[in-house]
Each structure stands twice: as C-alpha cells, then as structure tokens.
Amino acid sequence: MGQADRRLCFPLGVDVVVARRALSPSDAEYLRCSLANAVTAILLQAEVIRRHMASGMLQEPAIECATEQIGLNAKQIWQVVEATVLESTT
C-alpha cells in the first residue's frame, strides 16, 4: 500500500487530527500506518471467517482465533484514537 493509498483510507479523520495536533510528517505517517495496519488485519481476519463459512469448513478454533485477532486489532485502533483524538479534545 503506497502513501497515497493510506491517505485515502482515512481521508478526513486522520488529516483533522494531524492538523489539530500539528504532528510532524513522520508522526502523521506513523498514525496513518498504525490505523491502516490494524484495519487491514481486521479485514483479513473477517475474510478468514468468510472463507471458512463458504467452504463449509466452519471450525470453532479458527473462528475463535479470528475473532480474538479482530478484538485485539480493534483495541489497537481504540488506543490510537484515545492517544490522538480524545487526548486532543480534553
């Protein structure tokens, strides 16, 4: 994923945070990449679940593992939001 692609993933929200917090270009890129990586991981785990369901090989351990990974990545997104968006509004 190129830099332009990452910017398209989060066009408004991240740019507002970057501007509001006056982040350096490297900090802004780190923020974008952190969010993009976490969202991509969630989408990949959702695809694992979808493929298991489509193949009829729906196995509880695979779903539990994918669900756990989705939760961990969602937590990572929340931590980034807390550290950037919420911290800047309090």
Buried (B, 14 or more C-beta within 10 A) or exposed (E): EEEEEBBEEBEEEBEEBBEEBEBEEEEBBEBBEBBBBBBEBBEEBBEBBEEBEEEEEEEEEBBEBBBEBBEEBBEBBEEBBEEBBEEEEE
